Structures are given as structure tokens and as C-alpha cells.
Amino acid sequence: MTIEAPVNKAYATATEAFVAGVRVCAPIIIAVLPFALLFGAVAVQSGLSVWQATIMSASIYGGASQLVGLELFGQRISPWLVVSAILAVNFRHVLYSAAFGRLVPHWTAWQKAIGFFVLTDPQFAESEREHDKGRPLSFAWYMGLGFVLWGFWVIGSFAGAYFGRLLPDTHSTGIDFLLPIYFLGLLMAFRKRAMFMPVVAASAVASMAAYHFVGSPWHVSLGALAGVVVAALLPPRKVSA
């Protein structure tokens, strides 16, 4: 007999769903805000104004790709190399979008457009966890998480750009390590899923090898692709009673 995921009661109102999404966002802000401050400070040091840095965060909303762009824009290299490097960093979002699309067939076209714009790493992970609870993914819940997180990213970028000179060295204080720790926590939340260890091991080994032989930022996408290949090749595990 096949064991089905438990079906939890959907949120009674859109307001209830939105508030639930905001609550999920609270611990994520603690990890994301220092990263936003770091970007704002680096952006101003790279020659951007405070408002340019803020608008960049509001419109692009991709921390890693924004930092890569800042590093490459000032160098005398071909524009296609800049685009390729940013694509390498953000290619994982293509995989996120493919997986996320199956969760929201009930959304309208404009809801999907907004939803994909705020689809970040923690947004995707928390959406998967919400889906695992047996609830249909509510747009109100999703925006309670996504809109607040986007807002704090923009506010943090502004604060980092405005007060950048007052920020301590992130490497000496360990501030820059908060986000990787949070991502590790997100990853471990899925440790009970089928094929977790083979996929994670393949991604980790491929990413480290790519970092050594190919270089950054390509190791991010190559590691992700290795995990996808392993997941596709391994037979799905049947859960039965």
C-alpha cells in the first residue's frame, strides 16, 4: 500500500496565509541581512552611488550575481564573459523554476511572474517544505515570505551602501559566513528525502573538483548539474507499507 503525504488544512483566509509566510521569513532575515549589508558596502567601494546600489538590489535581486557583476564590470573583459559568469552563478535558478512550476499550476500568469521574480534559494526551500506539509502553495503565503525578504534585502543594501565605511571587516568578524551556514541548514532539512545522500555527495564532489580545475563561479552550476544527473540516473525509491 502506498503511503500518501498527510493533507493539512489550507489557510482559512489570504491574510492568515500571508502572516504565516511572514513568520517563516523571520529567521531567514537574520542570515540574509548581513549579506545585503556586505553588498551595499562593496557596491559603493566599487564606484556605485548609494541609490544605484539600492536600485540594483531592488531590480536584480540576486546577491551572488550582483557581487560577481561588481567584480567584473570594472575589469577590461568582454561583455559576453560577464554575462556568462553571471549565468553560471544563477543557472541554479533555472532548476529551481522547473521544480517550482509544478507546485503552482493554480496560479494566474501575473502571480507566476511575480513569484518567479522573488524565487531565491530560501524561497524555493521553504516552498518545498510548505508543499511537503500537504498544503496547496498559497500565493498569499508565498508573498508573505517573498515580499518581506525582498524588502529587507533592499533595505539592507541601502544601509550597507550608506553606512558602508562603518562596517567592520566581514572576514575578521565572520559576518560573511552566516549565509552559508543558513544554506547548510536548509539543505539538512531535506535529509529524509529519497536519494538525499547520493545527490548531495555527487554535487559536493563535482563542485569541489570544478572549483579546483575550472574555477569560480562555474563550480556552482557544475555541482548542481552533477546532482541532477545522479538524481535522474538513480531509480526512484518506492515507499510502501
N, C-alpha and C positions, 0 to 999 in steps of 0.2 A: 504494500500500500504506500502510495506516495504521500509524503508529509508536505503540506502546504504551509506557506508563511502565515502567521496569525494576522487577521484583519482587524486593525484598530479603528475605532470610530473616527470619522472625519471631523474636522473642526466645525463647530456649530455656525460660526459667522466668520466673515473675512477679517474682522477686527481681531477675533481670537487667534486666527491663524497668523496674522501679521505680528501680534505680540509674541507668539511662540517663536517666530523666526528671529525677532529681536533678542530674545533670551538666549537662543543658540549662538548669536553673534558675539555676546559679551566676552567669553574667553578668547575668541579669535582676535578681537581688537587688541588685547594685551600683546599678542605676538606680532600683529601687523603694524601697529603704530610706530614702534621703533624703526621698522624698515622704511616707513613713509618719511619719518624724520631724517633718516640717513639719505634717502633720495633727494629730499629738498635741499639739504646741505651740500651734497655733491653737485646738484644741478647749478646752484649759484656759484660754486667754486669753478664750475666748467664754463661760466660765462653767461648763463641764463639769468634773467631777472626773476624776482620773486613771483610775479604774475605769470611769466612764461612757464616757470616750473609748475605752478599750480594748474594752469590750463593743460599742460602736458599730462599731468596725472588724471585730471578730470576727463580728458578725451581719449587717451590711450588706455589707461587703467591696466597697466601691465608692468609691475615693479621690475622684474628681471630684465625684460626687454627695454625698459626705459633706461636702466643703468648701462646696458650694453650700447644703446644708442648714444648716450652721453659720451661713452668712452671712444666710440668710433667716429662720431661726427667731426671731432676736431682733428682727426688724422687725415693725411692725404692718401686716401684709398678710394677705389672705385665705388660709386653708389650701390652697384649690384652686390658688392661684398657686404656692405652694411645691411642691406635688405636680407641677404642670405643668412647672415649671422643672427639677426633678429628672428627670422623664420625658424632657425634651428632651435632657438630658445623657446619659442612659442608653439612649436609643432605639436606639443602635447595637448594643446587646446583643440586641435583637430580631432584627436582621440576622445577627449572629453565630450566634444559636441556630438560625436557619433553615438557615444554611450548615453548621453543625457537626452538626446532626441527621443529615445524610446520611452522615456518617463513622462513626456508631456504631449502626447497626441491630442489631448483635450484642450490645449491652449490655443488661443487665436494667433494669427500671424503676427500681430503687433506685440502680443505678450511674449512670443518666442524671440522676436527681435530684441526686445529689452532684456529678456532672460539670458540670451547668449552674450550680450554685451557685458553683463556682470558675472559671467561664468569664470570664476577664478579657481585656484586649487582647493581652498577650503570650501568654497561654494559647491563645487562638484562633490566633494567628500561628504559634506553634510546632507546634500540632496540624496545621495545614495543611501545614507543611514536613515533618512526620513522615509524613503521608499521601502527599505527593509522592514520598517515597522508596520507595513501593510496599508499605509495611507496613500490615496492618490495625491500626487505632488501639487499642492495648492500654490497658485501664483501669488496670493497674498502672503503666505508663509515664506515663499522664496524671496519676495521683495523685502519682507521684514528683515531677512538676513542680508540680502544683497545690497539694498539701498543704504542701510546703515553702515555696512562695511565700506562701500564706495565713499560715503560721506566722510568717514574717519580717515580713509586713505587720502582724500583731497585735503582735509583739514590738517592732517599730519604733514603732508608735503609742503603746505603753506607755512606751517610753523617751523619746519626744518629749514626752509629757504630763508625765512625772516630772521630766525634766531640761530642760524647755522654756525656762526662763529662762536657761539656759547656752548655748543655741544662738545662733549669730551670725545676723545679718540675711541671709536666704536670697537676697534680691535683690542685695545687695552682693557676696556670695561666689559667686553663680552656681549654688548648690545646686539651686534650683528649675528649672534648665534641663536637668538630667540626664535627666529622664523624656522631655521632647520629643525630645531627641537620640536616646534609645533607640528611641522610636516611629518616628523617621525611618529608623533602621537596619532596623527590622522591615519597614517599607514597601519599602525598596530591595531587600530580599531577594526580593521578588516581581516585580522589574522585567523578568524574562524571560517573564512570563506574557502571553498574548494580551490585547490591548486595555489594557495597563497604562497607557500614557501618556494616551490619551483619557479614561479613567476618573479617573485622578489629577488631570488638568488640570481636568476638569469639577467634581470635588469641591473642588479648591483655589479655583477662581474663585467657585463658589457659596458656599463657606464665607466667603470674604473679603467678598463682597457682602452676605451675610446679617449678618455681624458689623457692617458699616457701617450698613445700613439697618434691621435688625431688632434686633440686639444679642445679647449673650451671655446664656444658653448656647445659644440656638436655632441658632447658626451650625454647631454640631457636627452636629446631626441633619439640617439642611437641606443641608449639604455632603455628608453620607453619602447622602442620598436622591438628590441630583443625580448622584452616581457610579453609583448603582443604576439610575437611569433611562437613563443613557448606555450602561451595560453591557447593559441589556435591549434597547435600540433597535439597537445595532450588531450586525451579523450575526456569528455565531461563526466564528472563523478555522479552516479545515481544515488539519491537519498531515498531509502526505503525503510519501512517499519518491519 
